[in-house]
């Protein structure tokens, strides 16, 4: 049991009704999870307002209510804590409840539009291979040293984050790498965490369904670096025009990385093939099994971070050469009849452009490049025609299909994608509503040495339609279809 006043440390409190010396069981922001003597934090969410569930939470045994607006009728046996910001309050309370586990870890956050998952996951792999106990909080999975947990969000809620960080501390984990999304920053999920470092990858068109403007999206990302302590490092990609902006007000030690600009950490691509990259990193050559210039940036960020965290240069280079691609990130296979299939999470215009340009820079030009791509429903609609344009311009053939339609009509989503296709590229495009049939069509169209790119879902093993998730794994499906066509 904890005492309420102890977990309210650092919380900005407007008023209190009742005694904060009461013992409490646990903290929750979902009224369905409330049990006897719990604290219920009423969060104003995008879909639901927790203030509407205060009575339900009390009925289930909540003895403390934390909210931004006190109910009109107060129960005498309940303690009410009025706060300025429930999201921020929850973050501090979560950290206090688990006794600030981030203080006992070397926690590094990775933020930006593209590259977060690859950098965080490969840093986890690199430090594991270096012999350390390591944690990972990513879009793909959560790792507590060797224990695997399923991830549901890029940046989980603050209670979940602190729960796993606490478990990491108990398991003797020394380093933890986590993805930090714009949603997570905006909703204060990372407030109260002590970061040893922060990495900025890049900033491109994304999440404008949530953030009203690109400026708002950019400014939210910047908040992460504004809040880093003096003891932390901030590592930014200065080839991105937003890199220097991110660290304008940071108190942390600033380091830069780039392929094109002057930077503390510099890389040059010497060779680029489907089998990997030959790079010169700060004067030293290294072969990596990762593909494309976007991965050169990721490798550079990994190299710089590992050095900032105390690893020796030679050891880092040796470990980088052994790293494998992350699930759903330029994950590829070559069929028996020499068709190359690539599955990538590219779900933004910039990411799709990067992947297609990488493939085009490696292929000889004699092969067909067939792209299967869709866009998610209930998300940023402005990027759909842009992705249609990019796929049609940079591919030999483009097949538009469903991604995760969610509650939207998939036909309308595809129509939005088609609007970006210029008249001279119409003949190169095809629309197939069923994603499996679209992948099948791509496999049937491909001949020896041709390349199929299946973009958008990457590591996801499901498809979401009208709130229901069904099993759907792009990589497994294309693998099975190519095997059948080989027979």
PyMOL commands that set and color helices and strands:
alter all, ss='L'
color gray80, all
select helices_A, chain A and resi 4-7+31-33+50-59+86-97+101-104+116-129+158-170+182-186+214-226+243-246+293-308+313-320+349-362+382-394+410-418+423-428+435-445+474-486
alter helices_A, ss='H'
color red, helices_A
select strands_A, chain A and resi 2-3+13-17+23-24+27-28+39-41+64-67+79-83+106-111+134-137+141-144+147-150+175-179+197-200+233-237+253-258+265-273+276-281+284-288+331-334+340-344+369-373+397-400+429-431+451-455+462-465+468-471
alter strands_A, ss='S'
color yellow, strands_A
deselect
rebuild
show_as cartoon
